Amino acid sequence: MKGPADMCTERVLVIGGGPAGLSAAQAVSDLGVDVTLVERRSFLGGTPIAENYASLTPFCQPAEEVVGSMVERLKSSERVEVVLDSEVSAFEGEPGAFVARVATPSGERELHCGSVILATGFQHFDPGRETQMYGYYEYPDVIALQDLEAMLKAGRVARPSNGEPPKRVCFVQCVGSRDRQIGNEYCSKVCCGVASKEAIEVREHLPDCEVFIFYIDMRMYGYWENQIYWPAQERHHIQYVKGIISEVLQKGDKLLVRGEDTTMGRPMETLMDMVVLSVGMEPSPGTRAMARVLGVAQNKYGFIESAHPPLDTVSTSRPGVFAAGAALGPADLEDCASGGGAAAARAVSAIRALAAAG
Amino acid sequence: MSADPVNVLLTKKRKFEREPDGRSIDFHERVFELEQAGEWTVHRVPEDHIEVETKYGNVKKIPRGHLWHHKSCGQCGHIPGYSTSIFWIMRKLGYDYEDPRDQTSCTAWNYYASATSNPAAQAAVALRNFAAAYETGFYPLIHCGTSYGHYKEVRSELLRHPDLRDEVRKVLAKLGKAMVMPEEIVHYSEWLHALRDEIAAVQVRDFSQIAVTVHPACHYYKLVEGDAIYDPDIYGGQRTAVVTGIAQALGADVRSYSTWFDCCGFGFRHILVQRDFTRSFATMRKIEVMKEEADPDVVLTHDTGCVTALDKSQFAARAHGHNVGVPVMSEAQFAALAMGAHPFKVCQLHWHSANYRPLLEKMGIDWQQAWAEFQQQLDKLENGGQQFVTWADVDA
């Protein structure tokens, strides 16, 4: 479709159908511009749906319900075309006249658009790469945040080794984040809040289960302090222990958690039934791949580089290509949703400016 | 999306697939750049080699044969069956090697025990030995875990510091030696690991009933840790694969225990100035925990200090009534026994302290007969019939 001046394609391409992509596509549509959303998976909703999140931080609403309502609203919008099971394989052109080749199940398709929003998101850090000895791949009862989310969603928190409900569970913070050795020096922002939320949910499911959180320092942004952190301690009796866990080992049918209690200034060993690793965020394979295909700069961690921070968070190094959500770096859902809206505004205004210029 | 989360999780955990990260920078490129710049000669791994994966996913080449044996001071002095077993296996598999007489100690003992020496001296000794190997045309194979780890640290320093390379160059010039850096620094346990299937193919003793615990050596996998061998099929790629890999290939029952990550207790400084600490740590933190949690028939490890500390500390703990008494040996001796080596003429287990005789019986070895054969051999030496034991004698 050509724009008013027959120069500019009045269509925005959104790549990625997670919360940021959904928010961006919705906003583009609401602004009266056609939008095509390309998603590599066979469903919309992104990581919260793919990884079976039970609920969203901080309000604990069911993830499927909240994200599902975004998806339904988008699908009912007239200006929105959703292309699933598809990936952008090539990209060329200028702002206002981009051409993306999209590999779809029914063959390759050429898609003309005036601007693009990258919302390809993150992936959870793989704890097998951790510097510390956490034994994720060795011990069934060492799990990650998203594994516990899936259990909570299924309504049954159980030790993978024997199916029994755990009596002692601990969370280990900053796994794959704030780690110079691995090269991830950044904080992943959400893990402290998500771990605290999950800790509360474990206590609600299993009132007799003792729950501990081992942390370097708790980073509860904004209102999360009062929404999650204090209730976790005061109402749900989660035990926060300042310290660094260095290794997790099998000891009989328990897990021996070893580390340093930095408040007491001494080494610490304690037995747990289940250990939850609070894994951080890394760029998704899609973010890395699309950065290459679209030719936009990435930062040293592989996330999309924001071209003009701090006040313009959505422009990339390539004019006409914008980014939103966790493709730009660790982000919570609020940031993803609002970033999607900001990217949509910029993507639409870029097209309209070109159209107006004739 | 709706499958049972525990099944999904357990399926996911079956295979760890490493992705490159900030630690995965491969040093080889820099080694060859310095050769291009005329700074040194790179001793290339022979064409007949096996490629294995290291901790962060880089490839390491392990040569099969034509090896220059960089021996270990402690092995030769305290556990001679250790190095003899390595030589014996190599001969049995038909690989040629050089047993040099002009190799020096790496001197890392000084460095780790008392912080004496200095970077230039340490690096000069390393490159002096590398040059000696290069002159023979044989590729260096390091027996000692400490030498191996230390040489890798030295390599890191040399790669980063031109001033250190200049200092070393001056020292080597006085010795009449060239600056040589091997393409890979290879430990003997890596060679055994890479050739484990070849070794298992000529195994003559059944080890399926032998319960094994493995003590991985700190100086093997904690120094320049990215260059140690890891395998996603062994411990899910979360612990080094050497030693365990060959024990499994030989059909042994490898058992885990909770203090596997801990030092053997040797500690270098501790064995010199706080020996009681070494004895306590080796037994109470390692051997007793293994006995309690895994009940092994034998402890396998792959470094000089580890074999000595774990083995020779047990007598003191036994005197205090502790639950000890597990034989300790290198995986080289274990593999040699699997291939049919003589327990005394080759593996020289009589140098070991903890009682190994029940283990030999479980392996199907008549240790009394073997000891009688060894005594006959000694008689020949005492009678002046022979000056030393030959390779022909050990297989007689």
Interface residues (C-beta under 8 A of the other chain):
Chain A: F43 I49 A50 N52 D126 G128 R129 M133 G135 Y136 Y137 E138 P140 I143 D147 A150 M151 K153 A154 A158 P160 G163 Q181 I182 G183 N184 E247 L249 Q250 K251 G252 L256
Chain B: M1 S2 D4 P5 V6 V8 L9 L10 K13 F16 E17 R18 E19 D21 G22 R23 Y235 G236 G237 Q238 R239 S256 S258 T259 W260 F261 E293
